[in-house]
Amino acid sequence: MQESIVELLRCPVTRSRFSLDIIKTTKKILDNQEAEVIEEAVLYADAWFYPVIKGIPRLHIEAIIDYEDFLKMVVPDYVKRTELLFSTDAAFIELVRRKNKRTRKSFTREWALYNYEKDKTWNADTKGILNRFMKETDETLDTLKHKIIFDAGCGNGVLNSLLAEKGIANIAMDFSDSIEMAYSRNQYSKVHFIQGDIQFPPLVFNYFDIVHSSGVLIHTNNTELSFSCIEPTVKIGGKLSVWLYHHRNDFIHNLFNSIRKITSRLPLKFQYYLYRVTIFPVSYCIKKIKGNPQNTREMMIDILDWFTPEFRWEHDHEEVKTWFCKRTFSKIRITTDEIFGFNIIGEKQSS
């Protein structure tokens, strides 16, 4: 973690600024130079506190539970602090933990398959990833140069390092442990990686020129609720861009959706092997007949992305446009419309 990011971070519960207690620093190559970065720390905000582990601020509500062993070692008054916090917010913390537990595990397992050296991200090479992002957000490399981007659900983090390589500042957030590999591989100072929850964004409000969330909101318990939670991070005159699944009038598609309603409840490890011996062989043959260039890992990631998430919602274009309209956005338009989903953007107006 670069210390400069702390100014933009906020407690996801109280919205307070953080004070930083640095435990350990290390060296990392950024922009072809050796830089000092924070490896371990604690971020304090009122009664709440969050760890920085492996260089990543862990800013989801249940971090106090997930990283209990680390916090016990580095927070001197840990027992007193946790007793105070749980005396008022135990039910809230547990509710959020249960909501997120399966989703986090699902996407951690999915992205663990990804090979950074050999695999494409959603069928796109590095050039294709950048082009797709610019098309979805209706931007160019020139227009992005002086803008700050919040990527709400960055997955493997490849896009974010590519943007940073071009000199484009961005904050990349993901809920899964894929954030660790994304951070460890990054070599550019213009991107900051954080772990956080879409429904409790741990960032300053009314700040970002572009907030982009691609294929993420539809994997939460309520898509419009999640939309409303990231919307405040967009500054007046800024742009919100989201990619969502839409409904399809296709028998196989809808059959698979019906199947996943049952199988997605099964243990994740069992699901992997179930799909590997059932859906994968059929999908592999069909894709190869059609000339699809995906390798086996990319195909399996596609399958896991469809079948393992606890939630997978589909929405009509007009329905999503109303979400923007209700929240003082104008210039609302569809920027991409593909077989499985679409990207829609809007510009935030003063209320």
Secondary structure as GFF3:
##gff-version 3
##sequence-region A 1 351
A	DSSP	three_ten_helix	3	8	.	.	.	ID=ss1
A	DSSP	beta_strand	19	30	.	.	.	ID=ss2
A	DSSP	beta_strand	33	45	.	.	.	ID=ss3
A	DSSP	beta_strand	48	53	.	.	.	ID=ss4
A	DSSP	beta_strand	56	57	.	.	.	ID=ss5
A	DSSP	alpha_helix	63	66	.	.	.	ID=ss6
A	DSSP	alpha_helix	68	74	.	.	.	ID=ss7
A	DSSP	alpha_helix	78	112	.	.	.	ID=ss8
A	DSSP	alpha_helix	126	137	.	.	.	ID=ss9
A	DSSP	alpha_helix	141	144	.	.	.	ID=ss10
A	DSSP	beta_strand	148	152	.	.	.	ID=ss11
A	DSSP	alpha_helix	158	165	.	.	.	ID=ss12
A	DSSP	beta_strand	169	174	.	.	.	ID=ss13
A	DSSP	alpha_helix	178	185	.	.	.	ID=ss14
A	DSSP	beta_strand	191	195	.	.	.	ID=ss15
A	DSSP	beta_strand	208	214	.	.	.	ID=ss16
A	DSSP	three_ten_helix	217	219	.	.	.	ID=ss17
A	DSSP	alpha_helix	223	230	.	.	.	ID=ss18
A	DSSP	three_ten_helix	231	233	.	.	.	ID=ss19
A	DSSP	beta_strand	234	245	.	.	.	ID=ss20
A	DSSP	alpha_helix	251	263	.	.	.	ID=ss21
A	DSSP	alpha_helix	268	277	.	.	.	ID=ss22
A	DSSP	alpha_helix	279	289	.	.	.	ID=ss23
A	DSSP	alpha_helix	296	307	.	.	.	ID=ss24
A	DSSP	alpha_helix	317	325	.	.	.	ID=ss25
A	DSSP	beta_strand	329	337	.	.	.	ID=ss26
A	DSSP	beta_strand	341	348	.	.	.	ID=ss27
###
